């Protein structure tokens, strides 16, 4: 599974919240050199950024069922890695931040074009305004069949619920029940 979304949406946090292993993180400190491309409006306290991916793992009771989680970098300059990270994936979560909703468009376009099943999860930051599902759906121009849910990426149960919903959505699409 892949977790995508805009810069600062909480992808690294979500992977870390549910991973049974210490996640592999490829974070680097933000520098003056990236100030031109890394807009900090809405995420002023952010000091690091993922430059390649985050990687986590979940093993279920049946040890033959293992889920690998790949958190994708959110900035446009790392977009070339998105196709590689999502190759062979069951599906994707587009993690949205209502403080920077426009940052979700690139990931949405990527998954719409790729045909990979995806859902939208709105990460409810403490300081962010809460919007209804219909408001989010309208703002992102999402079709009615696409699941939109809220989560707190810091909490394991909330992050796990998002992943379960993604699997159900992918299963429904595979059987024709999700259309």
DRENDO-1510 file (C-alpha; in Angstrom, 1 decimal, always signed):
<recs>
REC; n; res; u; v; w
REC; 1; UNK; +0.0; +0.0; +0.0 .
REC; 2; UNK; +1.1; +3.5; -0.6 .
REC; 3; UNK; +0.4; +6.7; +1.3 .
REC; 4; UNK; +0.5; +9.8; -0.8 .
REC; 5; UNK; -0.4; +13.4; -0.4 .
REC; 6; UNK; +0.9; +16.9; -0.2 .
REC; 7; UNK; +3.9; +18.2; +1.7 .
REC; 8; UNK; +3.3; +18.0; +5.4 .
REC; 9; UNK; +0.0; +16.1; +5.2 .
REC; 10; UNK; +1.1; +13.4; +7.7 .
REC; 11; UNK; +2.3; +10.5; +5.5 .
REC; 12; UNK; +5.4; +9.8; +7.6 .
REC; 13; UNK; +3.3; +10.0; +10.8 .
REC; 14; UNK; +0.6; +7.6; +9.4 .
REC; 15; UNK; +3.2; +5.0; +8.4 .
REC; 16; UNK; +4.9; +5.2; +11.7 .
REC; 17; UNK; +1.6; +5.0; +13.6 .
REC; 18; UNK; +0.7; +1.5; +12.2 .
REC; 19; UNK; +4.1; -0.1; +11.4 .
REC; 20; UNK; +5.2; -3.0; +13.6 .
REC; 21; UNK; +8.8; -2.2; +12.8 .
REC; 22; UNK; +10.6; +1.1; +13.3 .
REC; 23; UNK; +9.9; +2.7; +10.0 .
REC; 24; UNK; +12.6; +3.4; +7.5 .
REC; 25; UNK; +12.5; +7.1; +7.0 .
REC; 26; UNK; +14.4; +9.1; +4.4 .
REC; 27; UNK; +13.9; +12.5; +6.0 .
REC; 28; UNK; +16.2; +15.4; +5.6 .
REC; 29; UNK; +16.3; +18.7; +7.4 .
REC; 30; UNK; +14.7; +21.5; +5.4 .
REC; 31; UNK; +17.3; +24.0; +4.3 .
REC; 32; UNK; +17.5; +27.5; +2.9 .
REC; 33; UNK; +18.1; +25.9; -0.5 .
REC; 34; UNK; +14.7; +24.3; -0.4 .
REC; 35; UNK; +12.9; +27.5; +0.7 .
REC; 36; UNK; +12.0; +28.3; -2.9 .
REC; 37; UNK; +10.2; +25.0; -3.5 .
REC; 38; UNK; +9.0; +24.0; +0.0 .
REC; 39; UNK; +6.1; +26.4; +0.8 .
REC; 40; UNK; +5.6; +26.3; +4.6 .
REC; 41; UNK; +2.3; +28.1; +4.7 .
REC; 42; UNK; +0.1; +26.1; +7.0 .
REC; 43; UNK; +2.9; +23.9; +8.2 .
REC; 44; UNK; +5.3; +26.5; +9.6 .
REC; 45; UNK; +6.7; +24.2; +12.3 .
REC; 46; UNK; +7.8; +21.5; +9.8 .
REC; 47; UNK; +11.6; +21.1; +9.9 .
REC; 48; UNK; +12.1; +17.9; +7.8 .
REC; 49; UNK; +10.9; +16.4; +4.6 .
REC; 50; UNK; +10.8; +12.9; +3.1 .
REC; 51; UNK; +13.1; +12.7; +0.1 .
REC; 52; UNK; +12.6; +9.2; -1.1 .
REC; 53; UNK; +10.1; +7.2; +0.9 .
REC; 54; UNK; +9.0; +5.9; +4.3 .
REC; 55; UNK; +8.7; +2.2; +4.7 .
REC; 56; UNK; +6.7; +0.3; +7.3 .
REC; 57; UNK; +5.3; -3.2; +7.7 .
REC; 58; UNK; +2.3; -4.9; +9.2 .
REC; 59; UNK; +2.1; -8.7; +9.8 .
REC; 60; UNK; -1.3; -10.2; +10.4 .
REC; 61; UNK; -2.2; -13.2; +12.6 .
REC; 62; UNK; -1.6; -15.4; +9.6 .
REC; 63; UNK; +2.2; -14.8; +9.1 .
REC; 64; UNK; +1.7; -15.3; +5.4 .
REC; 65; UNK; -0.2; -12.0; +5.2 .
REC; 66; UNK; +2.3; -9.1; +5.3 .
REC; 67; UNK; +1.5; -5.5; +4.2 .
REC; 68; UNK; +4.3; -3.2; +3.2 .
REC; 69; UNK; +3.6; +0.5; +3.5 .
REC; 70; UNK; +5.3; +3.0; +1.3 .
REC; 71; UNK; +5.0; +6.7; +2.2 .
REC; 72; UNK; +5.6; +8.8; -0.9 .
REC; 73; UNK; +7.4; +12.2; -0.8 .
REC; 74; UNK; +4.9; +15.0; -1.3 .
REC; 75; UNK; +6.8; +17.6; -3.3 .
REC; 76; UNK; +6.6; +17.9; -7.1 .
REC; 77; UNK; +10.4; +17.5; -7.4 .
REC; 78; UNK; +10.1; +13.9; -6.1 .
REC; 79; UNK; +7.2; +13.0; -8.3 .
REC; 80; UNK; +9.3; +10.7; -10.5 .
REC; 81; UNK; +9.4; +8.2; -7.7 .
REC; 82; UNK; +5.7; +7.9; -7.4 .
REC; 83; UNK; +5.2; +5.3; -10.2 .
REC; 84; UNK; +8.0; +3.2; -8.8 .
REC; 85; UNK; +6.7; +3.2; -5.3 .
REC; 86; UNK; +3.2; +2.3; -6.3 .
REC; 87; UNK; +4.1; -0.5; -8.8 .
REC; 88; UNK; +2.4; -3.6; -7.6 .
REC; 89; UNK; +0.5; -1.9; -4.8 .
REC; 90; UNK; -3.0; -3.0; -3.7 .
REC; 91; UNK; -4.0; +0.6; -3.5 .
REC; 92; UNK; -3.2; +4.1; -2.2 .
REC; 93; UNK; -4.3; +6.5; +0.5 .
REC; 94; UNK; -4.3; +10.1; -0.5 .
REC; 95; UNK; -3.8; +11.9; +2.8 .
REC; 96; UNK; -5.3; +15.4; +2.6 .
REC; 97; UNK; -4.6; +18.4; +4.8 .
REC; 98; UNK; -7.5; +20.9; +4.8 .
REC; 99; UNK; -5.0; +23.7; +5.5 .
REC; 100; UNK; -3.3; +22.9; +2.2 .
REC; 101; UNK; -6.0; +21.0; +0.2 .
REC; 102; UNK; -4.6; +22.1; -3.1 .
REC; 103; UNK; -1.5; +20.0; -2.4 .
REC; 104; UNK; -3.7; +16.9; -2.9 .
REC; 105; UNK; -4.4; +17.4; -6.6 .
REC; 106; UNK; -1.1; +16.0; -7.9 .
REC; 107; UNK; -1.5; +12.7; -6.0 .
REC; 108; UNK; -5.2; +12.5; -7.0 .
REC; 109; UNK; -4.3; +13.0; -10.7 .
REC; 110; UNK; -1.5; +10.4; -10.4 .
REC; 111; UNK; -3.7; +7.7; -9.1 .
REC; 112; UNK; -6.6; +8.5; -11.4 .
REC; 113; UNK; -4.3; +8.2; -14.3 .
REC; 114; UNK; -2.6; +5.0; -13.1 .
REC; 115; UNK; -5.9; +3.2; -12.4 .
REC; 116; UNK; -4.7; +2.1; -8.9 .
REC; 117; UNK; -7.5; +2.0; -6.4 .
REC; 118; UNK; -7.3; +4.8; -3.9 .
REC; 119; UNK; -9.2; +6.6; -1.2 .
REC; 120; UNK; -9.0; +10.0; +0.4 .
REC; 121; UNK; -8.3; +10.4; +4.1 .
REC; 122; UNK; -8.5; +13.8; +5.6 .
REC; 123; UNK; -5.9; +14.1; +8.4 .
REC; 124; UNK; -7.6; +16.2; +11.0 .
REC; 125; UNK; -4.9; +18.4; +12.4 .
REC; 126; UNK; -5.6; +20.1; +15.7 .
REC; 127; UNK; -5.5; +23.6; +14.1 .
REC; 128; UNK; -7.3; +22.7; +10.9 .
REC; 129; UNK; -10.9; +23.7; +10.1 .
REC; 130; UNK; -13.3; +20.7; +9.9 .
REC; 131; UNK; -15.2; +20.3; +6.6 .
REC; 132; UNK; -18.0; +17.9; +5.8 .
REC; 133; UNK; -17.4; +15.0; +3.5 .
REC; 134; UNK; -19.5; +16.8; +0.8 .
REC; 135; UNK; -17.4; +19.9; +1.1 .
REC; 136; UNK; -14.2; +17.9; +0.7 .
REC; 137; UNK; -15.6; +15.9; -2.2 .
REC; 138; UNK; -16.6; +19.1; -4.0 .
REC; 139; UNK; -13.4; +20.9; -3.3 .
REC; 140; UNK; -11.3; +18.0; -4.7 .
REC; 141; UNK; -13.9; +17.2; -7.5 .
REC; 142; UNK; -14.1; +13.5; -6.3 .
REC; 143; UNK; -16.6; +11.1; -7.8 .
REC; 144; UNK; -19.4; +9.8; -5.5 .
REC; 145; UNK; -18.1; +6.2; -5.3 .
REC; 146; UNK; -14.7; +7.2; -4.0 .
REC; 147; UNK; -14.4; +6.8; -0.2 .
REC; 148; UNK; -13.6; +10.0; +1.7 .
REC; 149; UNK; -13.0; +9.6; +5.5 .
REC; 150; UNK; -11.3; +11.5; +8.3 .
REC; 151; UNK; -8.5; +10.3; +10.4 .
REC; 152; UNK; -5.8; +11.3; +13.0 .
REC; 153; UNK; -2.6; +10.0; +11.4 .
REC; 154; UNK; -0.9; +10.0; +14.9 .
REC; 155; UNK; -3.3; +7.4; +16.3 .
REC; 156; UNK; -2.7; +3.7; +15.3 .
REC; 157; UNK; -6.4; +2.7; +15.4 .
REC; 158; UNK; -7.3; +5.7; +13.2 .
REC; 159; UNK; -4.5; +5.0; +10.7 .
REC; 160; UNK; -5.4; +1.3; +10.7 .
REC; 161; UNK; -9.0; +2.1; +9.9 .
REC; 162; UNK; -7.9; +4.0; +6.9 .
REC; 163; UNK; -5.9; +1.1; +5.6 .
REC; 164; UNK; -8.8; -1.4; +6.2 .
REC; 165; UNK; -11.1; +1.0; +4.3 .
REC; 166; UNK; -8.6; +1.0; +1.4 .
REC; 167; UNK; -8.5; -2.8; +1.2 .
REC; 168; UNK; -12.3; -3.0; +1.2 .
REC; 169; UNK; -12.5; -0.4; -1.5 .
REC; 170; UNK; -9.9; -2.2; -3.6 .
REC; 171; UNK; -11.8; -5.5; -3.1 .
REC; 172; UNK; -15.1; -3.9; -4.1 .
REC; 173; UNK; -13.5; -2.5; -7.3 .
REC; 174; UNK; -12.0; -5.9; -8.1 .
REC; 175; UNK; -15.4; -7.6; -7.8 .
REC; 176; UNK; -17.3; -4.8; -9.5 .
REC; 177; UNK; -19.2; -3.9; -6.3 .
REC; 178; UNK; -17.5; -0.5; -6.0 .
REC; 179; UNK; -18.8; +1.0; -9.2 .
</recs>
